[in-house]
Amino acid sequence: MADTDKSIHSHITDLIAEEHDLRGKLSRGEVSREDENARLAAIEVSLDQCWDLLRQRQAKRDAGQNPDDAGVRPADVVEKYRN
């Protein structure tokens, strides 16, 4: 995924659509609860990483730096922000 704001927002939209589709599949019996939960957890991490990247890019812009120098942080780093 190219790290432009537009592409990051597009990826977020795709992840949200996948989340909604997955919930529909569960209600239709096309996926197990365990598979749904596992994929939803992965989607949540990806969404957290995307939002973090957008915040990093904005912070770099605000500081007069190049937003393209921002990078996706590892899941274990991003997920610790909630604790």
N, C-alpha and C positions, 0 to 999 in steps of 0.2 A: 504494500500500500504506500503510495507516494504521500509524504508527510505535508500535504498542503491542508489548510483549514477546510476547503471544500471537499477534498477527498476523505478527510477524517469525519466530517459530518455525514457524508454519503455512507461511509462504513457504519456509523452509528445507526443510521436509518435502516441499513440492511440487517444489522444485528437485532434491532427492535422488531422488524418484520419477521425474522426467523423465530424470535421469542414468541410472537403471537401465533405463528404457524405451528410451532411445537405444542403450544397449549391446545390448539384445535385438534392436532393429531392425537393428543392424549384423550381428549373428550370423545373422539371417534374410535378409540381403541387401537390406533395405528402405531402407538409407541407405549412402552411400559412406563410406569411412574419412575422407576429407577433410571431409565434412559433419559427421561425428560429432566429429572433432577440433575443428572450429571451434565447434560448439555446446557441447562439453564445456568448452572454454576459457572461453566466455561464462558458463556455469553456475558454473564455479570462481570467477570474478570476482564474480558475484552472491552466491555463498555467503560469500566473504571479506568483502564489504560488509555482509552481514547479521550475521555474527559480530562485525564491528567495531562495528556499530551497537548490538548488544546489550551489548558491553563499554562503549561510551560511556554508554549509559543507566544501567548499573550504577554506573559511576564517578560520574555525576551524582547518583544516589541516595545513594551513600556519602558524597558531599561535601555532602549536604543541599540539592542543587539539583533543579530540575525535569527529570526524564528526557526529557520531551517536547521539551526544547530541543536534544537530540542530533539529528544529521542524518546522512544517508547521505553518506559521503565519496566523492569521485571515484575511479574505478578506478585511475588512475595513482598516487594517494596510498596507497590500501589495498595495492596490489600491491608497493609499495616496502618494506613492512614485512618482507617475507620476505628481503630482501637484506641 
